[in-house]
Amino acid sequence: MSNYKHINIQLEDGAIMPDRAHDTDAGFDLFASCDFNVPAHGYIFHDTGVHMEIPPCTDGHVRSKSGLNRYHGITADGTVDEGYTGTIGVTLHNSSAEDYCFKRGDKIAQVVIEKIVRPMPIEVAEISGGDRGENGYGSTGK
């Protein structure tokens, strides 16, 4: 991936410009565009009103904010594909027993621009692999 100097962003009315708290942060913080609640043991979809022009050969990976995850059980995950020009929506899951209230301007998630590889799938008769073979869940012990 080239070292992109900027990313084009369009904001709908009420949307807040994604930002990094520190120059060395991997992701852009996404902000609540209005007040809303995430119900206990539930989820909500929040439209940020932010449009990003994802650079070629990358995607935007929507990730949880670590503090929201650790202290409040709020998680998020998603992908913004190159070529998608719609608004970035974030599905926020609340694994805690209490509702969580976001206020307009609160950080809700982050989006990290990542290099992607697009191999073409082909069907084969047999898969070759390493030492692990088909040993999966729990096969390496505790």
VENLINCOR-V402056 format. One record per run of one state. SS is the DSSP state (helix for helix, strand for strand, loop for the rest). FROM is the first residue (numbers start at 1). TO is the last residue. Records with the same first field share a line. If there is no record, write none. Layout:
SS->FROM-TO / FROM-TO
//
This chain:
loop->1-8 / 12-18 / 20-27 / 32-35 / 39-42 / 48-49 / 53-57 / 64-65 / 73-73 / 82-88 / 95-99 / 103-106 / 116-142
strand->9-11 / 19-19 / 28-31 / 36-38 / 43-47 / 50-52 / 58-63 / 74-81 / 89-94 / 100-102 / 107-115
helix->66-72
//
